[in-house]
Amino acid sequence: MSHTNNNWAFAELTANEVSNLWSSYLKSSMELRLFEYFNASTENNEIKQVIEKMLNQSQQNINELTEIFTKVNLTIPLGFTDEDVRVDALKVFSDTFILYFCFDLTHLSMSTYPIALSDCTRNDVREHFQKNIAFSVKTQNEIVDLMLSQGVYLKNPQVEIDSEVEIADSMLYLNGFFGGSRPLNTAEISNLSRIVHRAQFSKMVFVTFNKLAKTKDLKQYFSKGRDGIQKVLDSLQEVLDKENIPISASGDYKISDVEMSPFSDKLMLFFVNTCLGIFCFAMISQAMTSSLRTDIVSKLSKISDDMKKYYGLGILLAIKEKWFEQPPQAVNRKV
């Protein structure tokens, strides 16, 4: 039995495992560069302690993944290097904004690593993703506690709930148009507020990266993203305002004007395309599947279509700049 397990542990990687490991390496190498700069520019000791933990975890991930790639003779991705970060650059983000960055990255991990784990069978690969899930849960709890203690946590809406069980008695429950809509249910409130909070953060990332970007094409791309996210906020805020549901917003998305960007254009584009893009699609998909009012589904569908077009342009831009690393692909057997 132990002999079988040992053989299984070192079986050849499946396509799913290669894809997940490849993505994990790129994500970890990007995060390592972000955390290196955040660690150097953060002044708050409590926030710095969180960053140091996340920095160490990113480096540990890269070491583990390099070992797995080497073991199976798989090419190690280029990822992001010392050339993609200027640790000595002047402070751009407020400490609170940096904490929001860290919080957002734990959310990304919580949405991607469990899917990766469910796709994998090889023991060392599963162990890698299990450890990352456990670390992300622990770190996210620490960040929430720290945000609450510093009074910067963006709380979700609290609403008065009807105490009686009710059964929908007509198809009008689905109606969201022509003034006949029912009140939002808690799933819809939860999903909309989650997207609004994420959009607020994303908008400030676009504003900051637009100022930091060196090339005209990238500045235009980030500017277009900022305008698109504002349309998302306006569209969903309209629904919440009609229901008199308040959404908290941060007053500390503060950035400073600096002449030298701490990050390369390549890293900023990858962060936007991968972290903002993939996570936004996941949130919107979840919201669409759990929303039953037709007006909300219609708005979310429009947002999703617009985002597909926008992030498609981002991939084309990465290819044009020769920054897009092709994931491993199957041997062409048609030749």
Buried (B, 14 or more C-beta within 10 A) or exposed (E): EEEEEEEEBEEEBBEBBBBBBBBBBBBBBBBBBBBBBBBBBBEBEBBBEBBBBBBEBBBBBBEBBEEBBEEBEBEEBEBBEEEBBBEEBEBBBBBBBBBBBBBBBBBBBBBBBBEBBEBBEBBBBBBBBBBBBEBBBEBBEBBEEBBEEBEBBBEBBEBEEEEEEEEEEEEEBBBBEEEEBEEBBEBBBBBBBBBBBBBBBBBBBBBBBBBBBEEEBBBBBBBBBBEBBEEBBEBBBEBBEEBEBEBBEBEBBBBEEEEEBBBBBBBBBBBBBBBBBBBBBBBBEBBBEEBBBBBBBEBBEEBBEBBEEBBEBBEEBBEEBEBBBEEBEEEEEEE
